Amino acid sequence: MWYSILVAAAVAYLLGNLNGAVVMSQLQNDDVRSHGSGNAGLTNYIRNYGAASALYVIAIDMGKAALACLAAGLLLEPFGYYEEGKALGGLFVIIGHNFPILLGWRGGKGILSGVTVALMLDWRIGLFVFGIFLVAYFATHYVSLGSVLSSGSFGFLYAWFHQDGSLFPILVGFFLSGLIVWMHRANIKRLLKGEERKTNLFGKI
C-alpha cells in the first residue's frame, strides 16, 4: 500500500506543476509571472492577457486537480481508501501548484484547483465554497477576498458534513484552508490597508 501512496502523491504533485496561466502565457511566447503581481494565477493572467483565453487556464487548473483526485483515489481504492486517496491527491496537487519544482518553485495560490478538490471530495462542499467566493467577489470585486473567505471555509465545511467520517480528509481540508489563506497573506495586508486592487474577471482592465 505504501508504494501506491507514494505513486499517488508523486503523480498528483507533478500534475500540480502543470500551471494553466504559465502554459497559456508561454504559448504566447511570454510568462505571466513576469507581469503584474508576478503570480501564476487566473487573476494575474486576466489582468495581462484578457478574459478571452482564460477559459483554457480554468480548464487546465481544474482538470489537473480532478485528475489528481481520481487517480489517487483509484490507486488506493483496492485497499479500501478511495476517499482518503482522493484527499491525498487533492493535497499534493495543490502543493504542486503552489510550489512547482518544474517551474522554479514559482506557482499560483491554488484557488481554481482548490475549488475543484472541494468538488471532488464532496460536491456539496464545493458548491458552498464556490458560492462564498461568488458572493464576496460580486459584492466587492476583490478576487482575493472571495478567495480567502471561500478557501478558509473549506476545512470547517468538510468537518461539518463529515463529522463521522475518516479523519484524514478532514485534516487535509483544514491544511488546504490554512495553506491557501497563507498564500494570500500579502493580499490580506493590502485589504486591511485599503490598497488591494479590484479585478474584472470578465474583461481586461
C-alpha positions in Angstrom: 0.0 0.0 0.0 2.8 2.4 0.8 4.1 2.1 -2.8 0.6 3.1 -4.1 0.5 6.1 -1.6 3.9 7.3 -2.8 2.9 6.9 -6.5 -0.4 8.7 -5.9 1.4 11.6 -4.1 4.1 11.9 -6.8 1.6 11.9 -9.7 -0.6 14.5 -8.0 2.3 16.7 -7.3 3.6 16.6 -10.8 0.1 17.3 -12.2 0.1 20.3 -9.9 3.2 21.6 -11.7 1.1 21.9 -14.9 0.0 25.6 -14.4 -2.7 26.9 -16.7 -1.6 30.5 -16.6 2.0 29.7 -17.3 1.1 27.3 -20.1 -1.2 29.7 -21.8 1.2 32.6 -21.5 4.1 30.6 -22.8 2.0 29.7 -25.8 2.1 33.4 -26.5 5.9 33.4 -26.1 5.6 35.1 -22.7 5.5 34.3 -19.0 2.6 35.6 -16.9 5.0 35.7 -13.9 6.9 38.5 -15.5 3.9 40.8 -15.3 1.7 42.4 -12.7 1.8 40.7 -9.4 4.2 38.0 -10.7 1.7 35.4 -9.6 0.9 32.4 -11.8 -2.8 32.5 -11.4 -6.0 33.3 -13.2 -6.4 36.9 -11.8 -2.9 38.0 -13.0 -3.5 36.2 -16.3 -6.7 38.1 -17.0 -5.2 41.4 -16.0 -2.4 41.0 -18.5 -3.9 38.9 -21.3 -7.7 39.5 -21.0 -10.5 37.0 -20.4 -10.7 35.6 -23.9 -8.3 32.7 -23.3 -8.9 32.5 -19.6 -11.2 29.5 -20.1 -8.2 27.4 -21.1 -6.4 28.4 -17.8 -9.5 27.4 -15.9 -9.8 24.1 -17.7 -6.1 23.2 -17.1 -6.1 24.1 -13.4 -9.4 22.4 -12.7 -8.8 19.5 -14.9 -5.5 18.6 -13.3 -7.0 18.7 -9.8 -9.9 16.5 -10.8 -7.5 14.0 -12.4 -5.1 14.0 -9.4 -8.0 13.2 -7.0 -9.4 10.5 -9.3 -6.0 8.9 -9.9 -5.0 8.8 -6.3 -8.5 7.6 -5.3 -8.3 4.7 -7.7 -4.8 3.8 -6.6 -5.9 3.4 -3.0 -9.3 2.0 -3.7 -8.1 -1.6 -3.7 -7.0 -1.1 -0.1 -10.4 0.4 0.9 -9.2 4.0 1.0 -10.9 5.6 -2.0 -12.0 8.8 -0.2 -8.7 9.1 1.6 -6.9 8.6 -1.8 -8.9 11.5 -3.3 -7.9 13.7 -0.3 -4.3 12.7 -0.8 -4.4 13.6 -4.5 -6.0 16.9 -3.6 -3.4 17.7 -1.1 -0.4 17.1 -3.3 -1.9 18.7 -6.5 -2.3 21.9 -4.5 1.2 21.6 -3.1 2.5 21.0 -6.6 0.5 24.0 -7.9 1.8 26.4 -5.2 5.3 25.1 -5.1 6.1 23.6 -8.5 9.7 22.3 -8.7 9.4 22.2 -12.5 8.6 25.9 -12.6 11.3 27.1 -10.3 9.0 26.9 -7.2 7.0 29.9 -8.6 3.4 28.8 -8.8 0.0 30.1 -8.1 -2.2 30.3 -5.0 -4.4 27.3 -5.6 -7.9 28.7 -5.8 -9.2 27.1 -9.0 -7.6 23.8 -8.1 -8.8 24.1 -4.5 -12.4 24.6 -5.6 -12.1 21.5 -7.8 -10.6 19.5 -4.9 -13.6 20.5 -2.8 -16.0 19.4 -5.5 -14.2 16.1 -5.9 -14.3 15.4 -2.1 -17.9 16.4 -1.7 -19.9 18.3 -4.4 -22.0 20.0 -1.7 -18.9 21.5 -0.1 -17.6 22.5 -3.5 -20.8 24.4 -4.3 -20.7 26.1 -0.9 -17.1 27.1 -1.4 -17.8 28.4 -4.9 -20.9 30.2 -3.7 -19.0 32.0 -0.9 -16.4 33.1 -3.5 -19.1 34.5 -5.9 -21.0 36.4 -3.2 -17.8 38.0 -1.9 -16.5 38.8 -5.4 -19.6 40.3 -6.8 -20.2 42.3 -3.6 -16.7 43.8 -3.6 -14.8 42.9 -6.9 -11.9 41.8 -4.7 -10.9 38.4 -6.0 -8.5 37.9 -3.1 -11.3 38.5 -0.5 -13.5 35.9 -2.2 -10.5 33.5 -2.3 -9.7 33.9 1.3 -13.2 33.5 2.6 -14.0 30.6 0.4 -10.8 28.7 1.0 -10.9 29.4 4.7 -14.3 27.8 4.9 -13.3 24.6 3.3 -11.9 22.7 6.3 -14.8 23.7 8.5 -17.4 22.8 5.9 -15.8 19.4 5.4 -15.6 18.7 9.1 -19.3 19.7 9.5 -20.5 17.5 6.6 -18.4 14.5 7.6 -18.4 14.5 11.4 -18.4 10.7 11.5 -16.1 10.3 8.5 -12.4 9.5 8.2 -10.1 11.9 9.9 -7.5 12.2 7.1 -9.7 14.1 4.6 -10.8 16.4 7.4 -7.2 17.2 8.3 -6.5 17.7 4.6 -9.4 20.1 4.4 -8.1 22.2 7.3 -4.5 22.1 5.9 -5.5 23.3 2.5 -7.7 26.0 4.0 -4.7 27.3 6.0 -2.3 26.9 3.1 -4.3 28.9 0.6 -5.2 31.6 3.1 -1.4 31.8 3.9 -0.6 32.1 0.2 -2.9 35.2 0.2 -1.1 36.9 3.2 0.1 39.8 1.1 -3.4 40.3 -0.3 -4.9 40.3 3.2 -2.4 43.0 4.3 -3.4 45.2 1.3 -7.1 44.6 2.0 -6.7 45.7 5.6 -4.9 48.8 4.4 -7.5 49.5 1.6 -4.8 49.1 -1.0 -6.0 45.9 -2.7 -6.7 46.2 -6.4 -10.2 45.3 -7.7 -10.5 43.0 -10.7 -13.0 42.5 -13.5 -12.8 38.7 -14.2 -14.9 39.1 -17.3 -12.7 41.5 -19.2 -9.3 43.1 -19.3 -8.7 46.2 -17.2 
